[in-house]
Amino acid sequence: MDSSKEFLEFILEQLSELDEITYRAMMGEYILCYRGKIIGGIYDDRLLVKPIKSAVALMPYATVELPYEGAKEMLLVDDVDNRDFLAKLFNAMYNELPMPKKKR
């Protein structure tokens, strides 16, 4: 099932207080980047983030889910209505995430 443009727009609105939130469409889903770093994505109308230490610390009881068959596990963000929490989560994750590799 593809993610809806409406859910993407809702998540982008929830993150609107953060600078440099970008996305790119990929096979009916959306990859989310924060200040140039891939932080997670929207898959089947679910916000999923990488399962790094800072995300686990803020969401210790988060469900681990697959964004699609054959992918690495990610954490389900179920508190998408809480703007403050989303900003805190993305800011906490930023320093731990690597910069994307340069394309040749």
Biopython code that builds the backbone (N, CA, C, O; Angstrom):
import numpy as np
from Bio.PDB.StructureBuilder import StructureBuilder

atoms = [
    (1, "MET", "N", (0.850, -1.180, 0.000)),
    (1, "MET", "CA", (0.000, 0.000, 0.000)),
    (1, "MET", "C", (0.896, 1.243, 0.000)),
    (1, "MET", "O", (1.833, 1.340, 0.792)),
    (2, "ASP", "N", (0.611, 2.155, -0.859)),
    (2, "ASP", "CA", (1.361, 3.413, -0.915)),
    (2, "ASP", "C", (0.889, 4.362, 0.180)),
    (2, "ASP", "O", (-0.244, 4.270, 0.653)),
    (3, "SER", "N", (1.762, 5.261, 0.568)),
    (3, "SER", "CA", (1.402, 6.296, 1.536)),
    (3, "SER", "C", (0.653, 7.415, 0.829)),
    (3, "SER", "O", (0.903, 7.706, -0.341)),
    (4, "SER", "N", (-0.262, 8.034, 1.551)),
    (4, "SER", "CA", (-1.048, 9.113, 0.958)),
    (4, "SER", "C", (-0.300, 10.438, 1.051)),
    (4, "SER", "O", (0.481, 10.676, 1.972)),
    (5, "LYS", "N", (-0.564, 11.277, 0.080)),
    (5, "LYS", "CA", (0.008, 12.632, 0.078)),
    (5, "LYS", "C", (-0.530, 13.405, 1.291)),
    (5, "LYS", "O", (0.171, 14.254, 1.842)),
    (6, "GLU", "N", (-1.759, 13.119, 1.704)),
    (6, "GLU", "CA", (-2.359, 13.794, 2.862)),
    (6, "GLU", "C", (-1.589, 13.479, 4.144)),
    (6, "GLU", "O", (-1.366, 14.372, 4.960)),
    (7, "PHE", "N", (-1.178, 12.213, 4.334)),
    (7, "PHE", "CA", (-0.417, 11.861, 5.535)),
    (7, "PHE", "C", (0.948, 12.534, 5.504)),
    (7, "PHE", "O", (1.420, 13.026, 6.529)),
    (8, "LEU", "N", (1.586, 12.560, 4.335)),
    (8, "LEU", "CA", (2.863, 13.263, 4.194)),
    (8, "LEU", "C", (2.702, 14.727, 4.585)),
    (8, "LEU", "O", (3.498, 15.250, 5.365)),
    (9, "GLU", "N", (1.693, 15.382, 4.058)),
    (9, "GLU", "CA", (1.458, 16.799, 4.363)),
    (9, "GLU", "C", (1.188, 17.014, 5.851)),
    (9, "GLU", "O", (1.631, 18.010, 6.424)),
    (10, "PHE", "N", (0.465, 16.085, 6.480)),
    (10, "PHE", "CA", (0.211, 16.174, 7.921)),
    (10, "PHE", "C", (1.530, 16.107, 8.696)),
    (10, "PHE", "O", (1.768, 16.925, 9.585)),
    (11, "ILE", "N", (2.379, 15.144, 8.366)),
    (11, "ILE", "CA", (3.665, 14.993, 9.062)),
    (11, "ILE", "C", (4.535, 16.220, 8.822)),
    (11, "ILE", "O", (5.170, 16.714, 9.754)),
    (12, "LEU", "N", (4.576, 16.717, 7.596)),
    (12, "LEU", "CA", (5.378, 17.917, 7.309)),
    (12, "LEU", "C", (4.866, 19.118, 8.099)),
    (12, "LEU", "O", (5.660, 19.938, 8.558)),
    (13, "GLU", "N", (3.572, 19.228, 8.260)),
    (13, "GLU", "CA", (2.992, 20.310, 9.074)),
    (13, "GLU", "C", (3.399, 20.139, 10.538)),
    (13, "GLU", "O", (3.728, 21.117, 11.209)),
    (14, "GLN", "N", (3.376, 18.908, 11.032)),
    (14, "GLN", "CA", (3.776, 18.645, 12.417)),
    (14, "GLN", "C", (5.246, 19.006, 12.648)),
    (14, "GLN", "O", (5.629, 19.381, 13.756)),
    (15, "LEU", "N", (6.059, 18.893, 11.607)),
    (15, "LEU", "CA", (7.496, 19.170, 11.703)),
    (15, "LEU", "C", (7.850, 20.578, 11.238)),
    (15, "LEU", "O", (9.031, 20.901, 11.106)),
    (16, "SER", "N", (6.863, 21.410, 10.990)),
    (16, "SER", "CA", (7.092, 22.711, 10.360)),
    (16, "SER", "C", (7.944, 23.669, 11.197)),
    (16, "SER", "O", (8.470, 24.643, 10.658)),
    (17, "GLU", "N", (8.090, 23.417, 12.491)),
    (17, "GLU", "CA", (8.930, 24.284, 13.316)),
    (17, "GLU", "C", (10.421, 23.980, 13.147)),
    (17, "GLU", "O", (11.267, 24.769, 13.568)),
    (18, "LEU", "N", (10.736, 22.852, 12.540)),
    (18, "LEU", "CA", (12.131, 22.483, 12.293)),
    (18, "LEU", "C", (12.575, 23.020, 10.943)),
    (18, "LEU", "O", (11.806, 23.019, 9.982)),
    (19, "ASP", "N", (13.815, 23.475, 10.877)),
    (19, "ASP", "CA", (14.373, 23.945, 9.610)),
    (19, "ASP", "C", (14.868, 22.763, 8.799)),
    (19, "ASP", "O", (15.308, 21.754, 9.351)),
    (20, "GLU", "N", (14.793, 22.897, 7.504)),
    (20, "GLU", "CA", (15.397, 21.957, 6.567)),
    (20, "GLU", "C", (14.839, 20.541, 6.633)),
    (20, "GLU", "O", (15.601, 19.575, 6.578)),
    (21, "ILE", "N", (13.528, 20.405, 6.752)),
    (21, "ILE", "CA", (12.893, 19.098, 6.593)),
    (21, "ILE", "C", (12.605, 18.938, 5.111)),
    (21, "ILE", "O", (11.904, 19.757, 4.516)),
    (22, "THR", "N", (13.140, 17.896, 4.522)),
    (22, "THR", "CA", (12.894, 17.615, 3.116)),
    (22, "THR", "C", (12.430, 16.176, 2.975)),
    (22, "THR", "O", (12.547, 15.373, 3.901)),
    (23, "TYR", "N", (11.907, 15.870, 1.811)),
    (23, "TYR", "CA", (11.485, 14.504, 1.538)),
    (23, "TYR", "C", (11.711, 14.209, 0.071)),
    (23, "TYR", "O", (11.849, 15.111, -0.756)),
    (24, "ARG", "N", (11.745, 12.933, -0.226)),
    (24, "ARG", "CA", (11.751, 12.518, -1.625)),
    (24, "ARG", "C", (10.873, 11.279, -1.753)),
    (24, "ARG", "O", (10.889, 10.383, -0.910)),
    (25, "ALA", "N", (10.119, 11.265, -2.824)),
    (25, "ALA", "CA", (9.229, 10.133, -3.088)),
    (25, "ALA", "C", (10.064, 8.964, -3.607)),
    (25, "ALA", "O", (10.997, 9.131, -4.391)),
    (26, "MET", "N", (9.689, 7.771, -3.135)),
    (26, "MET", "CA", (10.387, 6.570, -3.574)),
    (26, "MET", "C", (9.407, 5.403, -3.578)),
    (26, "MET", "O", (9.019, 4.901, -2.523)),
    (27, "MET", "N", (9.018, 4.986, -4.750)),
    (27, "MET", "CA", (8.131, 3.838, -4.931)),
    (27, "MET", "C", (6.847, 3.943, -4.105)),
    (27, "MET", "O", (6.440, 2.971, -3.469)),
    (28, "GLY", "N", (6.222, 5.090, -4.112)),
    (28, "GLY", "CA", (4.955, 5.271, -3.417)),
    (28, "GLY", "C", (5.090, 5.605, -1.944)),
    (28, "GLY", "O", (4.085, 5.769, -1.252)),
    (29, "GLU", "N", (6.311, 5.708, -1.456)),
    (29, "GLU", "CA", (6.575, 6.051, -0.065)),
    (29, "GLU", "C", (7.429, 7.317, -0.048)),
    (29, "GLU", "O", (7.756, 7.858, -1.104)),
    (30, "TYR", "N", (7.794, 7.795, 1.154)),
    (30, "TYR", "CA", (8.545, 9.046, 1.256)),
    (30, "TYR", "C", (9.694, 8.900, 2.244)),
    (30, "TYR", "O", (9.496, 8.471, 3.381)),
    (31, "ILE", "N", (10.886, 9.259, 1.806)),
    (31, "ILE", "CA", (12.072, 9.298, 2.661)),
    (31, "ILE", "C", (12.125, 10.695, 3.265)),
    (31, "ILE", "O", (11.994, 11.684, 2.545)),
    (32, "LEU", "N", (12.317, 10.790, 4.595)),
    (32, "LEU", "CA", (12.394, 12.080, 5.277)),
    (32, "LEU", "C", (13.838, 12.389, 5.668)),
    (32, "LEU", "O", (14.554, 11.534, 6.187)),
    (33, "CYS", "N", (14.245, 13.623, 5.408)),
    (33, "CYS", "CA", (15.583, 14.081, 5.775)),
    (33, "CYS", "C", (15.464, 15.309, 6.672)),
    (33, "CYS", "O", (14.570, 16.139, 6.508)),
    (34, "TYR", "N", (16.373, 15.397, 7.605)),
    (34, "TYR", "CA", (16.454, 16.552, 8.494)),
    (34, "TYR", "C", (17.848, 17.124, 8.375)),
    (34, "TYR", "O", (18.827, 16.469, 8.731)),
    (35, "ARG", "N", (17.941, 18.346, 7.873)),
    (35, "ARG", "CA", (19.217, 19.034, 7.664)),
    (35, "ARG", "C", (20.204, 18.147, 6.905)),
    (35, "ARG", "O", (21.385, 18.070, 7.243)),
    (36, "GLY", "N", (19.691, 17.484, 5.877)),
    (36, "GLY", "CA", (20.530, 16.696, 4.986)),
    (36, "GLY", "C", (20.750, 15.251, 5.378)),
    (36, "GLY", "O", (21.348, 14.493, 4.614)),
    (37, "LYS", "N", (20.281, 14.847, 6.552)),
    (37, "LYS", "CA", (20.479, 13.468, 7.007)),
    (37, "LYS", "C", (19.163, 12.698, 6.939)),
    (37, "LYS", "O", (18.112, 13.209, 7.325)),
    (38, "ILE", "N", (19.237, 11.461, 6.442)),
    (38, "ILE", "CA", (18.039, 10.617, 6.392)),
    (38, "ILE", "C", (17.707, 10.176, 7.800)),
    (38, "ILE", "O", (18.521, 9.559, 8.487)),
    (39, "ILE", "N", (16.489, 10.504, 8.218)),
    (39, "ILE", "CA", (16.067, 10.222, 9.584)),
    (39, "ILE", "C", (15.056, 9.088, 9.653)),
    (39, "ILE", "O", (14.921, 8.421, 10.678)),
    (40, "GLY", "N", (14.351, 8.879, 8.551)),
    (40, "GLY", "CA", (13.330, 7.847, 8.497)),
    (40, "GLY", "C", (12.476, 8.041, 7.269)),
    (40, "GLY", "O", (12.950, 8.486, 6.224)),
    (41, "GLY", "N", (11.198, 7.699, 7.410)),
    (41, "GLY", "CA", (10.322, 7.858, 6.266)),
    (41, "GLY", "C", (8.874, 7.574, 6.606)),
    (41, "GLY", "O", (8.523, 7.221, 7.732)),
    (42, "ILE", "N", (8.061, 7.740, 5.602)),
    (42, "ILE", "CA", (6.638, 7.442, 5.712)),
    (42, "ILE", "C", (6.381, 6.229, 4.826)),
    (42, "ILE", "O", (6.603, 6.259, 3.616)),
    (43, "TYR", "N", (5.913, 5.175, 5.457)),
    (43, "TYR", "CA", (5.666, 3.910, 4.783)),
    (43, "TYR", "C", (4.275, 3.429, 5.174)),
    (43, "TYR", "O", (3.983, 3.269, 6.359)),
    (44, "ASP", "N", (3.422, 3.200, 4.192)),
    (44, "ASP", "CA", (2.046, 2.747, 4.459)),
    (44, "ASP", "C", (1.358, 3.642, 5.485)),
    (44, "ASP", "O", (0.696, 3.159, 6.403)),
    (45, "ASP", "N", (1.524, 4.945, 5.316)),
    (45, "ASP", "CA", (0.942, 5.943, 6.222)),
    (45, "ASP", "C", (1.360, 5.736, 7.680)),
    (45, "ASP", "O", (0.563, 5.925, 8.600)),
    (46, "ARG", "N", (2.611, 5.348, 7.872)),
    (46, "ARG", "CA", (3.220, 5.231, 9.205)),
    (46, "ARG", "C", (4.520, 6.017, 9.183)),
    (46, "ARG", "O", (5.273, 5.947, 8.212)),
    (47, "LEU", "N", (4.792, 6.770, 10.253)),
    (47, "LEU", "CA", (6.073, 7.446, 10.386)),
    (47, "LEU", "C", (7.032, 6.483, 11.082)),
    (47, "LEU", "O", (6.812, 6.089, 12.227)),
    (48, "LEU", "N", (8.088, 6.114, 10.380)),
    (48, "LEU", "CA", (9.101, 5.209, 10.919)),
    (48, "LEU", "C", (10.439, 5.932, 10.925)),
    (48, "LEU", "O", (10.764, 6.667, 9.993)),
    (49, "VAL", "N", (11.222, 5.714, 11.996)),
    (49, "VAL", "CA", (12.555, 6.318, 12.096)),
    (49, "VAL", "C", (13.596, 5.234, 12.325)),
    (49, "VAL", "O", (13.285, 4.117, 12.737)),
    (50, "LYS", "N", (14.827, 5.595, 12.047)),
    (50, "LYS", "CA", (15.930, 4.654, 12.246)),
    (50, "LYS", "C", (16.042, 4.295, 13.735)),
    (50, "LYS", "O", (15.860, 5.158, 14.594)),
    (51, "PRO", "N", (16.339, 3.040, 14.037)),
    (51, "PRO", "CA", (16.404, 2.598, 15.440)),
    (51, "PRO", "C", (17.753, 2.874, 16.093)),
    (51, "PRO", "O", (18.435, 1.947, 16.530)),
    (52, "ILE", "N", (18.134, 4.125, 16.161)),
    (52, "ILE", "CA", (19.404, 4.494, 16.770)),
    (52, "ILE", "C", (19.188, 4.760, 18.266)),
    (52, "ILE", "O", (18.051, 4.881, 18.722)),
    (53, "LYS", "N", (20.276, 4.849, 19.015)),
    (53, "LYS", "CA", (20.193, 4.955, 20.477)),
    (53, "LYS", "C", (19.302, 6.089, 20.958)),
    (53, "LYS", "O", (18.495, 5.902, 21.870)),
    (54, "SER", "N", (19.440, 7.255, 20.356)),
    (54, "SER", "CA", (18.657, 8.405, 20.813)),
    (54, "SER", "C", (17.164, 8.187, 20.585)),
    (54, "SER", "O", (16.352, 8.598, 21.414)),
    (55, "ALA", "N", (16.794, 7.562, 19.500)),
    (55, "ALA", "CA", (15.376, 7.292, 19.227)),
    (55, "ALA", "C", (14.833, 6.246, 20.200)),
    (55, "ALA", "O", (13.719, 6.380, 20.706)),
    (56, "VAL", "N", (15.618, 5.215, 20.454)),
    (56, "VAL", "CA", (15.201, 4.172, 21.407)),
    (56, "VAL", "C", (15.054, 4.763, 22.802)),
    (56, "VAL", "O", (14.130, 4.408, 23.534)),
    (57, "ALA", "N", (15.961, 5.664, 23.173)),
    (57, "ALA", "CA", (15.895, 6.297, 24.496)),
    (57, "ALA", "C", (14.617, 7.117, 24.662)),
    (57, "ALA", "O", (14.027, 7.134, 25.743)),
    (58, "LEU", "N", (14.189, 7.793, 23.606)),
    (58, "LEU", "CA", (12.972, 8.609, 23.680)),
    (58, "LEU", "C", (11.699, 7.793, 23.494)),
    (58, "LEU", "O", (10.618, 8.215, 23.906)),
    (59, "MET", "N", (11.828, 6.629, 22.874)),
    (59, "MET", "CA", (10.664, 5.766, 22.629)),
    (59, "MET", "C", (11.005, 4.331, 23.026)),
    (59, "MET", "O", (11.072, 3.458, 22.161)),
    (60, "PRO", "N", (11.223, 4.070, 24.320)),
    (60, "PRO", "CA", (11.680, 2.742, 24.737)),
    (60, "PRO", "C", (10.675, 1.618, 24.468)),
    (60, "PRO", "O", (11.055, 0.449, 24.407)),
    (61, "TYR", "N", (9.422, 1.960, 24.312)),
    (61, "TYR", "CA", (8.404, 0.935, 24.084)),
    (61, "TYR", "C", (7.865, 0.954, 22.659)),
    (61, "TYR", "O", (6.808, 0.387, 22.382)),
    (62, "ALA", "N", (8.587, 1.601, 21.764)),
    (62, "ALA", "CA", (8.143, 1.706, 20.371)),
    (62, "ALA", "C", (8.120, 0.333, 19.710)),
    (62, "ALA", "O", (8.949, -0.531, 19.995)),
    (63, "THR", "N", (7.171, 0.165, 18.842)),
    (63, "THR", "CA", (7.057, -1.049, 18.055)),
    (63, "THR", "C", (8.116, -1.031, 16.963)),
    (63, "THR", "O", (8.337, -0.010, 16.311)),
    (64, "VAL", "N", (8.762, -2.164, 16.774)),
    (64, "VAL", "CA", (9.746, -2.303, 15.703)),
    (64, "VAL", "C", (9.003, -2.880, 14.497)),
    (64, "VAL", "O", (8.355, -3.921, 14.603)),
    (65, "GLU", "N", (9.100, -2.208, 13.360)),
    (65, "GLU", "CA", (8.367, -2.631, 12.175)),
    (65, "GLU", "C", (9.258, -2.570, 10.943)),
    (65, "GLU", "O", (10.279, -1.884, 10.921)),
    (66, "LEU", "N", (8.845, -3.300, 9.931)),
    (66, "LEU", "CA", (9.525, -3.258, 8.645)),
    (66, "LEU", "C", (8.820, -2.251, 7.750)),
    (66, "LEU", "O", (7.598, -2.307, 7.609)),
    (67, "PRO", "N", (9.560, -1.337, 7.145)),
    (67, "PRO", "CA", (8.914, -0.385, 6.238)),
    (67, "PRO", "C", (8.364, -1.083, 4.996)),
    (67, "PRO", "O", (7.325, -0.691, 4.464)),
    (68, "TYR", "N", (9.065, -2.119, 4.538)),
    (68, "TYR", "CA", (8.634, -2.930, 3.402)),
    (68, "TYR", "C", (9.413, -4.239, 3.480)),
    (68, "TYR", "O", (10.414, -4.331, 4.190)),
    (69, "GLU", "N", (8.958, -5.227, 2.765)),
    (69, "GLU", "CA", (9.587, -6.547, 2.810)),
    (69, "GLU", "C", (11.046, -6.470, 2.374)),
    (69, "GLU", "O", (11.363, -5.895, 1.332)),
    (70, "GLY", "N", (11.926, -7.053, 3.178)),
    (70, "GLY", "CA", (13.347, -7.076, 2.873)),
    (70, "GLY", "C", (14.133, -5.894, 3.421)),
    (70, "GLY", "O", (15.355, -5.849, 3.278)),
    (71, "ALA", "N", (13.451, -4.932, 4.049)),
    (71, "ALA", "CA", (14.123, -3.749, 4.598)),
    (71, "ALA", "C", (14.591, -4.001, 6.024)),
    (71, "ALA", "O", (14.199, -4.978, 6.661)),
    (72, "LYS", "N", (15.439, -3.100, 6.510)),
    (72, "LYS", "CA", (15.861, -3.142, 7.903)),
    (72, "LYS", "C", (14.729, -2.653, 8.789)),
    (72, "LYS", "O", (13.903, -1.843, 8.371)),
    (73, "GLU", "N", (14.701, -3.154, 10.018)),
    (73, "GLU", "CA", (13.668, -2.749, 10.968)),
    (73, "GLU", "C", (13.811, -1.278, 11.339)),
    (73, "GLU", "O", (14.912, -0.730, 11.384)),
    (74, "MET", "N", (12.668, -0.661, 11.601)),
    (74, "MET", "CA", (12.635, 0.736, 12.018)),
    (74, "MET", "C", (11.662, 0.864, 13.184)),
    (74, "MET", "O", (10.902, -0.062, 13.468)),
    (75, "LEU", "N", (11.686, 2.010, 13.856)),
    (75, "LEU", "CA", (10.800, 2.268, 14.986)),
    (75, "LEU", "C", (9.561, 3.034, 14.532)),
    (75, "LEU", "O", (9.661, 4.019, 13.800)),
    (76, "LEU", "N", (8.402, 2.575, 14.972)),
    (76, "LEU", "CA", (7.153, 3.259, 14.677)),
    (76, "LEU", "C", (6.977, 4.426, 15.640)),
    (76, "LEU", "O", (7.029, 4.252, 16.858)),
    (77, "VAL", "N", (6.770, 5.609, 15.088)),
    (77, "VAL", "CA", (6.479, 6.791, 15.900)),
    (77, "VAL", "C", (4.962, 6.882, 15.972)),
    (77, "VAL", "O", (4.298, 7.229, 14.995)),
    (78, "ASP", "N", (4.421, 6.562, 17.155)),
    (78, "ASP", "CA", (2.961, 6.558, 17.262)),
    (78, "ASP", "C", (2.400, 7.860, 17.824)),
    (78, "ASP", "O", (1.183, 8.046, 17.843)),
    (79, "ASP", "N", (3.264, 8.760, 18.280)),
    (79, "ASP", "CA", (2.803, 10.025, 18.851)),
    (79, "ASP", "C", (2.964, 11.157, 17.824)),
    (79, "ASP", "O", (3.565, 12.190, 18.119)),
    (80, "VAL", "N", (2.420, 10.949, 16.621)),
    (80, "VAL", "CA", (2.597, 11.928, 15.546)),
    (80, "VAL", "C", (1.777, 13.198, 15.761)),
    (80, "VAL", "O", (1.989, 14.190, 15.064)),
    (81, "ASP", "N", (0.853, 13.184, 16.705)),
    (81, "ASP", "CA", (0.060, 14.384, 16.989)),
    (81, "ASP", "C", (0.792, 15.366, 17.899)),
    (81, "ASP", "O", (0.348, 16.502, 18.067)),
    (82, "ASN", "N", (1.896, 14.946, 18.481)),
    (82, "ASN", "CA", (2.633, 15.752, 19.442)),
    (82, "ASN", "C", (3.825, 16.436, 18.752)),
    (82, "ASN", "O", (4.893, 15.841, 18.609)),
    (83, "ARG", "N", (3.628, 17.683, 18.330)),
    (83, "ARG", "CA", (4.673, 18.449, 17.623)),
    (83, "ARG", "C", (5.950, 18.579, 18.439)),
    (83, "ARG", "O", (7.052, 18.425, 17.911)),
    (84, "ASP", "N", (5.797, 18.864, 19.734)),
    (84, "ASP", "CA", (6.975, 19.052, 20.588)),
    (84, "ASP", "C", (7.799, 17.773, 20.658)),
    (84, "ASP", "O", (9.027, 17.818, 20.592)),
    (85, "PHE", "N", (7.127, 16.633, 20.792)),
    (85, "PHE", "CA", (7.837, 15.359, 20.849)),
    (85, "PHE", "C", (8.565, 15.090, 19.533)),
    (85, "PHE", "O", (9.721, 14.667, 19.544)),
    (86, "LEU", "N", (7.906, 15.331, 18.408)),
    (86, "LEU", "CA", (8.551, 15.087, 17.111)),
    (86, "LEU", "C", (9.791, 15.957, 16.934)),
    (86, "LEU", "O", (10.813, 15.483, 16.439)),
    (87, "ALA", "N", (9.712, 17.221, 17.333)),
    (87, "ALA", "CA", (10.877, 18.114, 17.237)),
    (87, "ALA", "C", (11.996, 17.610, 18.147)),
    (87, "ALA", "O", (13.161, 17.593, 17.750)),
    (88, "LYS", "N", (11.647, 17.207, 19.353)),
    (88, "LYS", "CA", (12.642, 16.678, 20.296)),
    (88, "LYS", "C", (13.293, 15.415, 19.733)),
    (88, "LYS", "O", (14.510, 15.251, 19.819)),
    (89, "LEU", "N", (12.490, 14.529, 19.162)),
    (89, "LEU", "CA", (12.996, 13.287, 18.584)),
    (89, "LEU", "C", (13.954, 13.568, 17.433)),
    (89, "LEU", "O", (15.061, 13.030, 17.412)),
    (90, "PHE", "N", (13.555, 14.389, 16.487)),
    (90, "PHE", "CA", (14.397, 14.668, 15.330)),
    (90, "PHE", "C", (15.681, 15.376, 15.746)),
    (90, "PHE", "O", (16.749, 15.067, 15.217)),
    (91, "ASN", "N", (15.597, 16.320, 16.685)),
    (91, "ASN", "CA", (16.802, 17.006, 17.162)),
    (91, "ASN", "C", (17.738, 16.052, 17.885)),
    (91, "ASN", "O", (18.954, 16.142, 17.720)),
    (92, "ALA", "N", (17.196, 15.142, 18.679)),
    (92, "ALA", "CA", (18.028, 14.177, 19.401)),
    (92, "ALA", "C", (18.724, 13.223, 18.428)),
    (92, "ALA", "O", (19.877, 12.850, 18.643)),
    (93, "MET", "N", (18.042, 12.838, 17.385)),
    (93, "MET", "CA", (18.596, 11.882, 16.424)),
    (93, "MET", "C", (19.656, 12.505, 15.514)),
    (93, "MET", "O", (20.554, 11.807, 15.042)),
    (94, "TYR", "N", (19.557, 13.789, 15.271)),
    (94, "TYR", "CA", (20.398, 14.431, 14.258)),
    (94, "TYR", "C", (21.895, 14.170, 14.455)),
    (94, "TYR", "O", (22.563, 13.733, 13.518)),
    (95, "ASN", "N", (22.427, 14.424, 15.633)),
    (95, "ASN", "CA", (23.873, 14.286, 15.860)),
    (95, "ASN", "C", (24.366, 12.854, 15.731)),
    (95, "ASN", "O", (25.533, 12.619, 15.418)),
    (96, "GLU", "N", (23.489, 11.909, 15.969)),
    (96, "GLU", "CA", (23.889, 10.501, 15.912)),
    (96, "GLU", "C", (23.885, 9.954, 14.487)),
    (96, "GLU", "O", (24.533, 8.942, 14.219)),
    (97, "LEU", "N", (23.185, 10.586, 13.594)),
    (97, "LEU", "CA", (23.063, 10.094, 12.226)),
    (97, "LEU", "C", (24.243, 10.531, 11.369)),
    (97, "LEU", "O", (24.743, 11.646, 11.519)),
    (98, "PRO", "N", (24.690, 9.656, 10.470)),
    (98, "PRO", "CA", (25.791, 10.034, 9.575)),
    (98, "PRO", "C", (25.298, 10.931, 8.450)),
    (98, "PRO", "O", (24.121, 10.911, 8.088)),
    (99, "MET", "N", (26.211, 11.710, 7.907)),
    (99, "MET", "CA", (25.888, 12.479, 6.702)),
    (99, "MET", "C", (25.794, 11.486, 5.546)),
    (99, "MET", "O", (26.518, 10.490, 5.521)),
    (100, "PRO", "N", (24.911, 11.753, 4.598)),
    (100, "PRO", "CA", (24.830, 10.849, 3.438)),
    (100, "PRO", "C", (26.123, 10.851, 2.654)),
    (100, "PRO", "O", (26.842, 11.849, 2.599)),
    (101, "LYS", "N", (26.401, 9.709, 2.049)),
    (101, "LYS", "CA", (27.605, 9.594, 1.224)),
    (101, "LYS", "C", (27.414, 10.387, -0.058)),
    (101, "LYS", "O", (26.319, 10.434, -0.618)),
    (102, "LYS", "N", (28.477, 10.999, -0.505)),
    (102, "LYS", "CA", (28.436, 11.789, -1.739)),
    (102, "LYS", "C", (28.271, 10.863, -2.933)),
    (102, "LYS", "O", (28.901, 9.808, -3.009)),
    (103, "LYS", "N", (27.421, 11.268, -3.858)),
    (103, "LYS", "CA", (27.255, 10.500, -5.106)),
    (103, "LYS", "C", (28.376, 10.838, -6.058)),
    (103, "LYS", "O", (28.835, 11.978, -6.120)),
    (104, "ARG", "N", (28.808, 9.850, -6.790)),
    (104, "ARG", "CA", (29.903, 10.060, -7.740)),
    (104, "ARG", "C", (29.370, 10.470, -9.077)),
    (104, "ARG", "O", (30.143, 10.692, -10.008)),
]
sb = StructureBuilder()
sb.init_structure("model")
sb.init_model(0)
sb.init_chain("A")
sb.init_seg("    ")
for serial, (resi, resn, name, xyz) in enumerate(atoms, 1):
    if name == "N":
        sb.init_residue(resn, " ", resi, " ")
    sb.init_atom(name, np.array(xyz, "f"), 0.0, 1.0, " ", f" {name:<3s}", serial, name[0])
structure = sb.get_structure()
